[in-house]
Amino acid sequence: MLAAAIGFAAALTASAADSKENWNTLCARCHGEDGRGQTNIGKKLGAKDYTDPKIQDALTDAAAFKATKEGLKDKDGKTLMKPYDNLSDSDIQGLVAYLRTFKK
């Protein structure tokens, strides 16, 4: 029983580390490593500040998942965020969970 619990905890830790690595590799260019969206590209595209509780509260996990999987376009059809359809659903769920850690 203890071995199973330790194995589960190790899997969660590895998953969290993978999510952080995915964020830093795929998302930080626009959203910033800190989730504030204050990078040059993030400012240009209007990336939201995910440290803001109001922004976090307005964003459902389902909407964040969909935006990551399918990408985002503005009302004129301009791509704001490319789709990451090469990520597994589990990877995307990990990114959404990591995004939630920015909330202050």
LOBADREN-840257 format. One record per residue (C-alpha): residue number from 1; residue in one letter; x, y, z. Coordinates in nm, 3 decimals, padded with zeros to 5 digits. Each point is the difference from the previous one (the first is absolute). Last residue first. Layout:
residues N
nr | rest | u | v | w
NUM | a | X | Y | Z
...
***
This chain:
residues 104
nr | rest | u | v | w
104 | k | -00.262 | 03.499 | -00.682
103 | k | -00.093 | -00.237 | -00.282
102 | f | 00.312 | -00.129 | -00.176
101 | t | -00.055 | -00.360 | 00.115
100 | r | -00.314 | -00.021 | -00.217
99 | l | 00.214 | 00.009 | -00.316
98 | y | 00.170 | -00.317 | 00.124
97 | a | -00.337 | -00.178 | 00.021
96 | v | -00.081 | 00.115 | -00.353
95 | l | 00.341 | -00.118 | -00.119
94 | g | -00.053 | -00.338 | 00.166
93 | q | -00.341 | -00.034 | -00.167
92 | i | 00.174 | 00.075 | -00.330
91 | d | 00.259 | -00.272 | 00.061
90 | s | -00.274 | -00.249 | 00.092
89 | d | -00.194 | 00.085 | -00.316
88 | s | 00.316 | -00.081 | -00.193
87 | l | 00.187 | 00.282 | -00.168
86 | n | 00.035 | 00.008 | -00.380
85 | d | -00.326 | 00.196 | -00.026
84 | y | 00.176 | 00.303 | 00.142
83 | p | -00.207 | 00.252 | -00.190
82 | k | 00.156 | 00.336 | -00.086
81 | m | -00.089 | 00.297 | 00.212
80 | l | -00.118 | 00.340 | -00.119
79 | t | -00.076 | -00.111 | -00.355
78 | k | -00.182 | 00.271 | -00.193
77 | g | -00.359 | -00.098 | -00.083
76 | d | -00.141 | 00.352 | 00.020
75 | k | -00.168 | -00.067 | 00.337
74 | d | 00.334 | -00.117 | 00.142
73 | k | 00.125 | -00.354 | -00.032
72 | l | 00.097 | -00.251 | 00.267
71 | g | 00.159 | -00.346 | -00.014
70 | e | -00.175 | -00.338 | -00.023
69 | k | 00.165 | -00.204 | 00.276
68 | t | 00.124 | 00.289 | 00.214
67 | a | -00.314 | 00.206 | -00.045
66 | k | -00.216 | -00.306 | 00.067
65 | f | 00.185 | -00.086 | 00.322
64 | a | -00.019 | 00.359 | 00.124
63 | a | -00.374 | 00.009 | -00.078
62 | a | -00.060 | -00.333 | 00.177
61 | d | 00.203 | 00.111 | 00.304
60 | t | -00.225 | 00.302 | 00.024
59 | l | 00.143 | 00.350 | -00.030
58 | a | -00.195 | 00.273 | 00.181
57 | d | 00.141 | -00.096 | 00.341
56 | q | 00.357 | 00.009 | -00.131
55 | i | -00.045 | 00.343 | -00.155
54 | k | -00.157 | 00.131 | 00.324
53 | p | 00.277 | -00.161 | 00.208
52 | d | 00.269 | 00.187 | -00.198
51 | t | 00.319 | -00.210 | -00.015
50 | y | -00.116 | -00.122 | -00.341
49 | d | 00.063 | 00.341 | -00.155
48 | k | -00.163 | -00.025 | -00.341
47 | a | 00.184 | 00.001 | -00.331
46 | g | -00.096 | 00.305 | -00.208
45 | l | 00.175 | -00.107 | -00.320
44 | k | 00.259 | 00.279 | -00.002
43 | k | 00.047 | -00.017 | 00.377
42 | g | 00.052 | -00.376 | -00.014
41 | i | 00.245 | 00.035 | -00.288
40 | n | 00.215 | 00.247 | 00.192
39 | t | -00.036 | -00.202 | 00.319
38 | q | -00.234 | 00.128 | 00.271
37 | g | -00.245 | -00.289 | -00.012
36 | r | -00.001 | -00.028 | 00.382
35 | g | 00.034 | -00.379 | 00.011
34 | d | 00.333 | 00.006 | 00.188
33 | e | 00.197 | -00.177 | -00.274
32 | g | -00.154 | 00.247 | -00.241
31 | h | -00.331 | -00.034 | -00.186
30 | c | 00.138 | 00.057 | -00.350
29 | r | 00.336 | -00.180 | -00.004
28 | a | -00.099 | -00.176 | 00.322
27 | c | -00.253 | -00.228 | -00.167
26 | l | 00.178 | -00.278 | -00.189
25 | t | 00.339 | -00.064 | 00.160
24 | n | -00.054 | 00.156 | 00.344
23 | w | -00.352 | -00.140 | 00.022
22 | n | 00.110 | -00.344 | -00.119
21 | e | 00.282 | -00.001 | 00.259
20 | k | -00.243 | 00.104 | 00.273
19 | s | -00.242 | -00.272 | -00.108
18 | d | 00.277 | -00.261 | -00.005
17 | a | 00.105 | 00.099 | 00.353
16 | a | -00.360 | -00.028 | 00.117
15 | s | -00.026 | -00.344 | -00.162
14 | a | 00.324 | -00.115 | 00.161
13 | t | -00.128 | 00.114 | 00.339
12 | l | -00.334 | -00.171 | -00.054
11 | a | 00.174 | -00.322 | -00.106
10 | a | 00.224 | 00.013 | 00.307
9 | a | -00.304 | 00.044 | 00.226
8 | f | -00.168 | -00.301 | -00.164
7 | g | 00.311 | -00.214 | 00.046
6 | i | 00.026 | 00.103 | 00.365
5 | a | -00.365 | -00.089 | 00.055
4 | a | 00.045 | -00.336 | -00.172
3 | a | 00.309 | -00.077 | 00.209
2 | l | -00.190 | 00.085 | 00.318
1 | m | -00.276 | -00.244 | -00.092
***
